[in-house]
Every structure is written in structure tokens, then in C-alpha cells.
């Protein structure tokens, strides 16, 4: 088991190094002079502030030192928790801005991922090998996975927000309210949260349902299912065994799909102008605030790595075979 | 009275045809009877046709200000106009064309990288497999979209091909994994061993012995990569990292949101592009299921 986890950790560590290296390389090796063009395009009127920032970035990039030294000092800065200073909200550190947005993104992302996974798996298991359900859930599932996240978000915002007026379509809370722990404010938060959550949930649902349906069909063809059937076991029991086996690839699938779902969350947030990382990315792009953009990139990568590791541990807990193989049979 | 059903047919049996031809006609037989395949490919081909032919009928510049502003769909402007008086139908057909382009190009790059790595890793095994597997896992864990956002943001001028190239470079890992596991199971077969004994080069064995035996699998892999490239491109376009001065379905969505079509209730501005993407990618997926059923006897519904 420790071997397994150790291997996984090695991959994640390597991924982190690669991500940081990409982050370091892109501004330096892209055509043109990004620092100069970034500063010239950033809308700063005060010449003194511009001068200060200019010298700051020259120092940060350390453009007069050799490359390997730049690379090492980049890492050193990273370990101090220093992701640079934002241009958009100068002189606020990037890390503070990001940390302010993360709760909103997580609030939409986590429930959407977990609930869609559970509900989708149930639907899929239900649909497998029952003609009518299968013929409806399968096409609907495929169309849902083919839906761009932002488009469904737009449709929901239009139908339930603008036309019916049930939910607000913009922002994380009403601007008339001050953040506080009052009932009114929490209710307002929930109302603003609901539509982004719902559209994410619905798009993600389809993929899980299809995956589960295919896995169940595969499992029902396995020898143990046939054997149970021959013994006269009730249909429900066989299905329960099949479901438990089919869960395992779905857990792995969760890890693989994570990147896509996060991208979907970012796009959904942009539609609803929800104050999470997605809107922050859009802001940093329009303001050409590359420090903020790269900070968000690192943050998302670290988040994905942590989530992957959690999923790995869950997998070990759920599947007894990994435990046995990794301790006993590993060569 | 001892006439067996099969016996009468025996003297009318057709002349034996070559095995390859028989397999082909058998595949065709099931392909023609598979509703998923027929419907899916029908829709995809229709959209392709619109994307290919449509631009010749709507004028040269889909972004030109041709009509009245904020007009709902009517006889003259089939899908209405934007708040600047651009013809949405014209944008749609041009956007459809570039959507196919990005799908073919982005999906193609991902397909080439993914299959190459998958074949080599699965066939060679050993240390090469370990290294390639490590690379695949690293790229797999990196969230492709976010990498793309950072990389593309630094480019000043962006075209469809650059976008496709970047999408291809980040979305190949699962294809590599799938191809690798298929190759692994083929690499130990007798006919591959024979080919190896005959002293042929590795890439010759891969292209003549291994690849043809998983051709249906490769086709399906390409279709999935094609679909996901379209979705990723639409996402990039939507956050404003699309091709500069271009037209695409994602860019239409972006400008619809940027000019608050939502608040103005101009549904004709944001529904068609999204519907186009969803229909295209959805039919690709359904077509893929159909193909799977045709090629894989276990899944055939008889």
C-alpha cells in the first residue's frame, strides 16, 4: 500500500515541478518581451508607481542574472509563499487576492462534483440493461456531456434568472448588503450560489451516468454475474455486486475528469460574474495582470494535485485488492 | 420431410469471398442498421455541409455591420442580428467552419502524439514504457484548460492553428493511455512475434501489424479527441483567448455575454452558437457509440 501511495506521490511531485517550470518558462521564452508589454498595457496613470513597478519586476525577474539563478530564486520565492504583486490591484499581493476568491469557487465546485457523481452513478446503474430507460438516459447523457458549461449556464441564467426572475444572475451577493452572518445575507448568498451550482451539476451528471451504465453492462457480462445468475440469485443482488465493482473505475474517472470540471467551474463563474477564481482569471486577462494569472494557475494545479491524492487514498480504502497487492504480491 | 432448413440453402451458398471483403460487408451490414450511427453521422455531415457551403452564400465578412440593430429572427436575417447589426446566421456558418477546423487540427495533433506515445510505450515496454508512462501521468494530472489559458494569454496574435496546436499538446494523455493498453495486449500475440522474428523495424511492425488490428479503436479515439478539442476551444474563445479577428461559435458566445445579451433578453444571440456546439459534439459522441456497437460484436443488439 505504501509503495502505491509513494509512487503516486512521486508523480504528483513531478507534476508540481513541471507546473512551476512551465510557469517560470512561459513569460521568459514566449516571443516578445512580456514584462515590458505587460507594464505598458497595464492601465496605470501615475508615472511614479509605474517606475516603482518597473524596478520591482526587473528585480523579481532578475533579468540580469543567469537563467539557472533566475529559476532558483523563483523557487525560493515560491516557498516563501510569494507569488508576486498584482498589477490590477496594486500593491496587493497576489496570494491574498486568490485566497479571497477560493471559497466561492470551492462552494460551487465541491457540491457540484460530489452530488453529480453520486446521482449520475445511480442513474447510470438504473439505466443499464433496461430498454426504455437506457434509450432515454443514454442520448440525454451524451448531449449533456457535449454541452459547453458556459452555454448551459447562460440558458439557466436566461430562463430562471431573467425571464422567470427566480434567481439573481450576477455576483456572489447583492451589492446592497454588507457581508455579515445574518440570516438575510446567508439567504442572499444561497440564492446567488444556486444557479452556478445547478448548471455545473447538470452538465457533469451526464458523463457519470454514461460511464456507470457502460461499466454495469460490462460487469453483468462477467463470469461472477453469470455464475450468480445460474445459482438463481435475485437480480437485485447481482446488480449490487456489479455496482460495487463498477464504482472503482468511476473513482479513477473522477480523478481524470477533475481538470475538465474545474475548467467548467471557471467558465460558469464567468457567466454569472460569480466572484470566484474564474471571474478573477477573466479580470486578470482583461487587465493583463500576468502575475495574478500565473498565481491562479499554480493554485489550481496544487488544488488538483491535492484532490487527486485524496481520491487515491479513497481508492485504497474502497478497493481491498490494492491493499493486498501492494503489500503482499508486489514484485 | 427430413429437409433441414440449412440444407436447402447449402447449394445456393455464394462463392467464398476473401475474408477481408466479407468482414467489410458484415460491418456495413450492421452499420446500415444502427440508428445511433445513422442519426449521429447524419447530423455531423449536415453541419459539415453547412459549414463548408454556407459561407459562400452569406458574404465575405461575417462581422460586417449589415442590418438593423438587435433584430429578432425574421425572414431576412434568419437568426436575427446582434446589437451592432451583425448577421448572426452569417457568423454561425463561418463559426461552424472554424469549429470543424479546430476540431480536426487540435484533435489531429492530440491523436498523433497520443497514438505515437501509446504505441511506443505499449510495444517497447521496459524502461521506455516507464518513462513515457510517467510523462503521460504528469500531463494527465495537469488541468489542460488552465495551462492553455496561461500559455495562450502571452500570445499577442492568435490564429486557429496556434490554438489547435496548443490544444493538441495538452489533451493527448488519455488517448496515449488507451492506445498503450490496447497495444500491450496485441504486442504479445503470435503474429507480432513472427513479424519481430522476421527482423522488421519497430515502426514497420507497429504500422503494419499492430495498428491495423485496432483501427476501429483508433477511429473512435480520434472522434473523441475531435469532440473534446471543440469543447476546449469553445471555452478558450469564451474567456477571450480565441483567434484574433476570427469568427467562432465560442467567440459568438463571448460577445453575446460581453454586450449583455442576457440582460437584454436577446436569446437569438447566445442560443444558436451553444446549440451548434452541443449538437455537433453530442452527435459525435452518439456516432461513436454506434461505431462501437458496429465494430464490437458483444454490444450488437440483434
Interface residues (C-beta under 8 A of the other chain):
Chain A: X11 X12 X14 X15 X18 X19 X22 X23 X26 X27 X30 X31 X32 X34 X37 X138 X139 X142 X143 X145 X146 X147 X148 X149 X150 X151 X152 X154 X155 X157 X158 X161 X162 X163 X169 X221 X256 X258 X259 X260 X262 X263 X264 X266 X267 X270 X271 X281 X282 X285 X286 X290 X293 X294 X296 X297 X300 X301 X304 X305 X308
Chain B: X134 X137 X138 X140 X141 X142 X143 X144 X145 X146 X147 X149 X150 X151 X153 X154 X155 X156 X174 X227 X231 X232 X234 X235 X238 X239 X240 X241 X250 X253 X256 X257 X262 X263 X265 X267 X270 X271 X273 X274 X275 X277 X278 X279 X280 X281 X282 X284 X285 X286 X289 X298
